[in-house]
Each structure stands twice: as structure tokens, then as C-alpha cells.
Amino acid sequence: MKRLTPWIVALLFLFPTGLLIYKSQFLNLSLLPQKVDDVWNFDVTLRPKDPTATTVSFPIPRAGEDLKISDERIKGKGYDTLIDRNSDSAVLTWLGEEPIVKRVSYSARIDIQPIIIKKISKDNTVNYPKQVKKYLKKPVLLPEDEEAIVLLENAIFEGNEDKSMIARKAFYYINEEIQRNIKFKTIKDALSIGKGSPLVKARLYSYMLRRKDVPVRIIAMLRLPLLNDPPEEKMQLTFANEVFLNNRWIPVDTNRGHFGERPDRYLVVHRHYEEIEKSINRKNVVYTIRADRAVINKFNKEEFRKEVIRKGTFFSFISLYRLPPHVQEIFETILLIPLGALVLCLARNILGVPTFGMFTPILLTVFFKETSLGFGLFFFLSVVGIGIAERYFLDKLYLLAIPRLSIILTLVILLLMLIAFTGIAEAFGASHIGYFPIVIVTVFIERFSIMLTEDGTVNTMKTLLGTVIISVLTFGLYSISTLEILVFTNPELLFMIMGFLVLIGKYKGYRLSEFIRFRGLVKQLKAKAGM
Amino acid sequence: MIFREMREFGILGINNRIGRFILRQNNRKNYPLVDDKVKTAARASAWGVPMPENYLEIGSVGDLKKLPQLVTNLSSFVIKPANGSQGNGIIVITEVIKDENGWISFKRSNGKIMSMEEVRHHISGIISGLYSLSGRPDVAILQQKIDMHPIFKDICFGGIPDVRVIVNQGFPVMSMVRLPTKKSDGKANLHQGAIGAGIDLQTGTTNNAVINGQVVTTHPDTGHLLSGVTIPHWQEVLELAARCFDMVGLGYLGVDIVLTPDQGPIILELNARPGLAIQIANQKGLLPRLEKILKDAPSGLTAKERVAFSQANII
């Protein structure tokens, strides 16, 4: 038996660890669903200004590594639609047999990932792939602009820079020396006055780099509002650049000071400004763009479910994500119960905290989770109050135990009615109460009333305090959503909990409470031993 | 660190008690022999081990109607749950009072009068499992009331003291006497404020006393010195305790013994999970003694020989 325990414990720990490694390393499954920061509802409505136009086009976001698009909806009854997804961008075109006079629209749900490129190394590329070459096209400049740019080039470039350094130097200059101001719309203004609109700044950057044979493009994007920003009725497109270094496109924003990164509040609508210059010009088309938050800070379980099922492995079949959503919800809560039991075992066997029975603290925690901590505590303490009051009043009637407990139960039902009428539950932020309180009461009140009789008020209150503290601590643990989703995604972790439980079960050392209990004895024994 | 000191002094903790001594030495199937006082009594009578006489066993609320007839011939008795613990639910009736109308009431050991109705309520509480270890329906026992041995006259208040002996594999390892106080409501229950006085195994003399873990020298209610009291029939007490191991087959056992003025020591009850407060009463740790038995005690000894071994080897 002695040798068996370490083996069992080792097995209980190694089995889930092995599974986790297997799932993540060999099956390439994520151990947790992606945490979704924000999902956006993107919407653009437009109509051509020219009443005789039979087509109208508008850039739409294109899915990619940093951008997920779902629920695409195109509106425009009676018109054909065509989406041109060239390698970098997408443009949606409505085609009518008759002129388009009514509004058409495109909407989609969009999930943006931020881009952060930590290391940008030297780049001395000479030959570029075909699809990149168009971004090398030299600008045709006005003579005075060209003159000014040459002057600038002489001032900031030394002539021996690699392409990454050129991109960086031009970025620093435009970012710091040219102030963003939408009123100044020409290169001349930008270079002479030091002010320029986002588009001008993006253009200047593009000119400077292309003159040095660095592929660069102007991207059109939306700057999405922050959580506390006032809602914008009409959103404007803004502009930045992407530069091709080390065989990849690197985001550069000379307006907001980002080099090699793009936060997830920027939604790229198109990656080649020259191509859409006409279709986004308000002279040609009337349009409104909107983007509102759809989901905030949630685990993307739906996506994960798809991922799990798509992999088609053995785990796809035993994954809880296959279950219907309401069953999933139940499991999310109950899978944490063993964790609560672990806390309870620690508290009782290692710390020596007294509690009412084994399950009362866990039930209480689940109750807190079902309602709210405030309401749960309020209700529980009210029941305790009823239990004490009952002892004072019903003791004199000499009732048999079962009818007596039934009276308490009835009083609890009355309490529930009172709660419903006064709206106390809502005040504590608890939405529904359900049958759970009654279960708790039946489990708890019997033990409580016996203990009050047998061990006196002081001991009972100690135990009550222990129960409440353990429940609140466990509740704190249950509130960590990552933990909940981790166990839900990888239920094999329960074996690990069992491993811990075996270890606690084998613990023969002192409880922390015995330190208090035997403190006096140790002191006297020390005195006797002359220590 | 205090835990290290506790280990050095051989103090036994709860986890260790359960894991090393109770789970390993006590077979669960033997538990009912000690938890159920009806079963204990039957076993004791078969083994010729003296226990208080059980007058009545009441297992259903229906029997309570007949309570007046049933108690009419008794002059004193104790009501206790068959599956109780820690002395809870026990009521001592010192006198059965009949008035001129034939109504019966009861005088308790603490002097209070209980009506027939109150006694019935108490018994029905026992039957419905209010005091049972598992909370299941229980049987109430009306048992012979034990009188106090005169030796304890000055160091007791209200109730009967009992001697607790911890027996490991049939060898007595530690002992104390539990003396009721006013605060413990006449019960010999340390949790409720009774005195625990450690007893020297060799001589049977009290050496140290505590209330709620605090050392006391005199009884708080009577003022008499608590140490130096020698328990009468000490060898018999230890042998009786040692025999209980053979009787119920539990390796780690608490035996509660009362001294009667006329019958000598008799078994009051047995406990498969005896508490650890005995260490505080004795100002000694249990561990070295238990380990000594497990390591050095020879097997196949009679109860008398085991007592002799303990007295010779346990200091």
C-alpha cells in the first residue's frame, strides 16, 4: 500500500499533463478559447451622387490573419453584386440595369487582432515579387514638391541606409515634424508649414519611400471608438501606410506614431488607396460608415467549438463543446465543484477550519454564483436568523424533529416571498433565485439546529463563520473566468484535482488549528523540560 | 517552528490519529459494536463485561404513549440515545415523582423537574435521530442510573465522573478522569467545560488537571485539590479497558469506565474515535506511547499481561 500511493498520485498528475501536451503540441489544439477583446458590427450605407449611375463600388474589409469576418450581409434589392477580392483588398460593387437611386448597404461582424512586430531587421532586397512591384511605382510630383523632397532627403538620409532604416527615418521625420491637421491637404503645405492631413502625411511617406525603391502603400482604415468614447454618427476614413520589409507588410502610422504595430482599434478597409480614391470621394458617392461594439471581453467559445470539431480527433467527440449550450452552461458550473471540494479539504484537513458538513460550503458557493455574493450572504444569514429565532420560540412547544424542521422550511418560503415583494434580490443584483435556496436550507438547517443544541452558541458560530469564509473564498476562485473555461475546455484537469485530494487524504501532519489547540500544552511541556 | 516542537513532544494530531491509528487499526464493520449502545450492551453481556443495566429500549414514537406505565416501577434512570456521542442527549433522572392524581414528573440530577411531556419530547428527539452520529433514526435507552463513588465526592459537581482509557492493540496507553462541573451541566464532557485530570498509569493517581485546555489545581465549584486522588480498583479498571479490545476488535479504542460504589468499575461506553484532549489533561503526548506499543509489544498476551506490559514500559 505504501508504494501504491505515489504511483496513483503520479498517474493522476501525469495523465492530464500528458493529454494537455498531446492536445497542444501534437493536435495543435488551443488549450483555451481565444479571448475576444471586441467584436464589431461594421456597416456601410451608400448611394451614388450621380442619378444616372448604374454601378457603385465601395471598399470592404478583407478577412486575413488579423481580421475575422462573419455574418456578412449585402443589401440592395434588384441589383447584382460583385466582390473583387484581389490579393490585398476587397471592393464590393453593386450593378443595376437601371440607375441606382436607393441606398445599398454592406454589414458584417468583425473581429480584429492587433499586429505587433517586435523585430524588424535589415533589408537590402532588390528584386520583389510581381504582386509587390506595383507598390514601387514612382510618384509623379509637381516640380516644387520634388525640389522640397530632395532637400529633405539630403537632410535626413546619409545614403548608406538599408531599406528598414529608410522606412524608419522617414517615419520619424513625418511623425514628429509634420503636425496632423486636416485643413492642410498638399505636400507643399506639409513640407513648408509642417502641417498635413492624415492622407497627406501617408502620401508623403509613400513618396519618400518609393523614391528609394521601398515598396509602400497607403491604407484606408477606420479608427474605432474606445469604450467610453461618445458614439460617432458618421465615421471618417483615415489613412496610414504599410511598408514591405523582410518579405512582409509592416504597418506604419505616421499620424498616430505606430511603427511595426497596429492596435486592434484600427479596422483596415482597403490597402491600396490609389485604387479606391474615386469610390470613397464624397463628390461621387454619399456614404455613412458605422461600427459598434457587438461583444466585449468574452471567450470565443463558438469559434473554439468549430476548431475542436474541425480537427476531427478523438477529443472532438468527447469535448464538452459538442453539447447543447444550456447543457454546457450546467457543466461550466458543476465542473468547478471538485475544485471547491479541494479548497474545502485544504481548509478542513490542513488548516482545520470547522464547517457545517462536507457539502454546505460548496452548495453555498454554487448558490452565490447562481445569484450574487451579496444576496447569497443576505439570504444565508437570514436563514440562520430564522433557525435561531425558531429555537427560542418553538422550543417551548416540544415538537418532534421533522415537523419542526418543516416549520423552518415553511418560514424560509415565506422569506422568499418577502424577498420577491421587496425586490431585495434585484437590489443585490441577483436575477433569479430558483429552487436552490430550499436545497441549501434542508441540508444546512438540520445540522445547524442540532449543533446549536449540542455544542452551544459559541462553537456553532465558529463553525458558521468557518463555513461562510470557505464559501466566500471558493466563490472568489469560481469568479476567475479563465479558470472556469480552462476546466471546461480541459476536463481531464479533474484527475489532477483527484491527485491533490489523494495527497491531502494522505496528509498526517498537524492541522494549523492544532497549533492553537496545543499551544498551551507545548508551552507547559517546554517549561517542564526546562527549555 | 511550533509544529516541530509538537512533534518532538510526541503530540498526536487529528490527521495522524485518523490516518495512522484509526483507519489502519479499526475495521469499519466493527464500528456499530461501539457506536450503538444496544449492540455494545449485548456484546458486553456475552463477554461477561459489566455494563449498566438497560431497563428499556424505545425505538418508536408509538411506544411513548405507554411511557407512564413503563417507568412506573423505576425509581431512577438515565435516558440516552443508543447512537449518541460526546454525552449529548443524556438526561439523568434521580427521582420519579408521582402526585396524588397519579401524574408522573421527573427530578433531574441538576435538581430541575421535568414533566412527562418534556421527557417524551426529549425521547422523541432521540428517536428521530437528533443526537445520533449519522442523523438517522435512533433508539432511546432507559438505563440504570449509576451512583457516584464516594472518592469523587469532593471533586465533582452535579454528575458522575468517568475514567477514559485509551487502548492501543489491547494495551492501555493513557488515561484520565473526567470530572463534571457546574459549567458542564453535570456532564463529564470536556468540550462543555468538564475537568480532565490525567492519571498516572502505574499508580492510578491523578497528576494534573485542565479545564478547556487551561491548567487548574482545584475544582472550580468545590475548591478541592484535583491532583493526588487515587482511583480505586485501578488494576481492575485497566484490565477491563484492555478486555474491550478483545470484545470489539478495534485496535485504537477509547474506553469510558465508571466506578460504582457497589459493583466496582463498569463500562459506560466505548469510542472508536477518542479525542485528543487526553494529551492536554496528562500534559503528555500520545505518540511515543502508541509507537512503543506498535514496535515492542508482544502479541498473544492476556488482558492482565497487557496491562502489566503497559505499566512496566510506558513512562
Boltz contact constraints between the chains, C-beta under 6 A:
constraints:
  - contact:
      token1: [A, 398]
      token2: [B, 121]
      max_distance: 6.0
  - contact:
      token1: [A, 400]
      token2: [B, 124]
      max_distance: 6.0
  - contact:
      token1: [A, 400]
      token2: [B, 128]
      max_distance: 6.0
  - contact:
      token1: [A, 401]
      token2: [B, 125]
      max_distance: 6.0
  - contact:
      token1: [A, 401]
      token2: [B, 128]
      max_distance: 6.0
  - contact:
      token1: [A, 401]
      token2: [B, 130]
      max_distance: 6.0
  - contact:
      token1: [A, 454]
      token2: [B, 88]
      max_distance: 6.0
  - contact:
      token1: [A, 507]
      token2: [B, 15]
      max_distance: 6.0
  - contact:
      token1: [A, 508]
      token2: [B, 15]
      max_distance: 6.0
  - contact:
      token1: [A, 508]
      token2: [B, 16]
      max_distance: 6.0
  - contact:
      token1: [A, 508]
      token2: [B, 19]
      max_distance: 6.0
  - contact:
      token1: [A, 508]
      token2: [B, 20]
      max_distance: 6.0
  - contact:
      token1: [A, 510]
      token2: [B, 3]
      max_distance: 6.0
  - contact:
      token1: [A, 510]
      token2: [B, 6]
      max_distance: 6.0
  - contact:
      token1: [A, 510]
      token2: [B, 13]
      max_distance: 6.0
  - contact:
      token1: [A, 511]
      token2: [B, 14]
      max_distance: 6.0
  - contact:
      token1: [A, 514]
      token2: [B, 13]
      max_distance: 6.0
  - contact:
      token1: [A, 515]
      token2: [B, 2]
      max_distance: 6.0
  - contact:
      token1: [A, 518]
      token2: [B, 6]
      max_distance: 6.0
  - contact:
      token1: [A, 518]
      token2: [B, 11]
      max_distance: 6.0
  - contact:
      token1: [A, 520]
      token2: [B, 213]
      max_distance: 6.0
  - contact:
      token1: [A, 521]
      token2: [B, 280]
      max_distance: 6.0
  - contact:
      token1: [A, 522]
      token2: [B, 5]
      max_distance: 6.0
  - contact:
      token1: [A, 522]
      token2: [B, 6]
      max_distance: 6.0
  - contact:
      token1: [A, 524]
      token2: [B, 283]
      max_distance: 6.0
  - contact:
      token1: [A, 525]
      token2: [B, 9]
      max_distance: 6.0
